[in-house]
Amino acid sequence: MNNALRKGTRVAGEDRSELAVRLKGRYDAGESIRQLAAATGRSYGFVHRLLLEAGVELRGRGGATRKA
């Protein structure tokens, strides 16, 4: 399977499992969901859902926090 999937094409079965494993490894190595989405040509929501399916514990949002 190629790295940049055509947007809108269905990813199912073994291809989906392989992609989930690759993205999980990259996410665990520090890449953000947005970076993974851009690299694969998929949406943020697709990558987010795939990581959840792969059992990834998602990191919290970055950036400064506001004090009330």
ChimeraX attribute file (.defattr): number of C-alpha atoms within 10 A of each C-alpha:
attribute: neighborCount
match mode: 1-to-1
recipient: residues
	/A:1	8
	/A:2	7
	/A:3	10
	/A:4	12
	/A:5	14
	/A:6	12
	/A:7	10
	/A:8	9
	/A:9	8
	/A:10	10
	/A:11	12
	/A:12	10
	/A:13	8
	/A:14	9
	/A:15	11
	/A:16	14
	/A:17	15
	/A:18	13
	/A:19	21
	/A:20	21
	/A:21	16
	/A:22	14
	/A:23	23
	/A:24	23
	/A:25	14
	/A:26	15
	/A:27	19
	/A:28	14
	/A:29	9
	/A:30	11
	/A:31	13
	/A:32	17
	/A:33	21
	/A:34	14
	/A:35	15
	/A:36	19
	/A:37	18
	/A:38	14
	/A:39	12
	/A:40	17
	/A:41	16
	/A:42	18
	/A:43	15
	/A:44	16
	/A:45	12
	/A:46	12
	/A:47	23
	/A:48	19
	/A:49	11
	/A:50	19
	/A:51	22
	/A:52	14
	/A:53	12
	/A:54	15
	/A:55	11
	/A:56	17
	/A:57	11
	/A:58	13
	/A:59	11
	/A:60	6
	/A:61	8
	/A:62	6
	/A:63	6
	/A:64	6
	/A:65	7
	/A:66	5
	/A:67	4
	/A:68	3
